[in-house]
Amino acid sequence: MQEPRKIKDSSYLHNNESKYKYCFDRFDGPIGGNERFSFLVKKFFENISGKNILEIACAEGSFLKLLEGLGNKAFGVDISESGIRKTREKGISSEKIDIAQQAIPRPDDSFDIVVMLEAIEHIENPIHCIKEIKRVLKDNGILLISIPNPVLGHDYYYPGLFEVSSFKKFLLQNDFKIQKIIPWGQGLKTNFLMHRLHNVKRNIIEEAFYKVLYYLIRKRNMLFKKIGTPLRYSHCINFYCVSYK
C-alpha cells in the first residue's frame, strides 16, 4: 500500500493529532446521532450503489457503514486514532492520515464519490486537501462537502473562506461544478442562552425566561422539520458537486 506522503515535517495543526487521538472513545455512536446521515442518504445517495466511496474525516465510521450497507465499497481517512480503530471495528477499510499535509493513500482516480462533512474548516491547508480530493476522484465524480453555517459564529482557521459565497468560489476555482446547495439541521444561535440558564440555579425571572425560550425553540425546530430549514437557521450547508478534469 502506498505510504502517506508528508509535505513537511512540522505542521501548525499537529496538535489536532493529540486533540482528537482518543476523542471517539467517549462516544458509542456518531456525534449528534444518525439523523444527519439519514438526511444525506435520502437527499443524495438513496439510489447509489456499486460505487467506490471515500470519506475524509470519517470519525468512527458510522456514515461509511451506512453507505456500504447500500451496496457500495467504502474507505475512510481520519487523523483520530480512536476514530480509525472504531471504523475498522465496523469492518470498514480506513487509514490514519493528516489531510492537512499528507496524501490520501490511494492512486489517482480511485473513487466515484468523496464525502467530507464539516471538517475542511478545521485543517491548516485546505488547498492541499482539495487537490488531494481532485487527485483521487474520477472525472465526473461526485464531491459532497459541508461546512458549518457561518452565521452561527463557528471558529474557522480561515474565516473568510467559509462564507457561502467565498466557499462557492473556492470550489469553482478548483474545478468543481456545484449542482445543489442544501442546508441541514437547526442553528444554535440562541442555544448558548439555553445552556447558560440550564446549568445555573435560576431565579424566578430566569426560570420563566428559560421556559419561554425552550418552548419557542422547540416549536421553531418542529416547524422547520416540516417545512424545511431556511439557510440562515441551518446547522450546516451541504455542497453537492461534480468534479471535472
C-alpha angles and dihedrals in degrees: 000000000000111000118236109260120223119216092201139000097240130045134186087227099052085110086069088069093060093036094057099029097105101010096113092055086077093061132066092198141001117326106258094013133264099294094099092049091051089051092051093049091050093048102038115006109034094114098028117117138143092038132131105236129190123194117197112208090016093176109197094344103253096132093046090050089054092049092047089053088061090061102270132127110242134202128174140193128194139158092230118097092201091047093053091046092053092044090054090047086061089056094254120138110237144156133210110236139146102240089196090073113000133080121248103253096239133090124259117286094016101137139058093197135024122193126194117171120194095325110101091075089063098057130088098222113040091165091061089046095051092045090053089051089052091048097054097035118089122238107277088016121147127252118192108187129165136192131193114263105268093215089069094068098246115174114251134182088221106026098182093053093063099055103113096245092047094047090050089055091047091055093044092049088055093054101261118138109213111222101170138014111195127172124215138196136003123304119241098214092124099030094090086070091052093050093047093050093041094058100048137069101261127215121221095273094045091048092053092046091048092053094047093047092047091050093049094047092048092049092047092050093049091049093048091050088059100043101028130262118280112231094246093058099039124113095223141000122233121209115199108198142174118221121221127186 
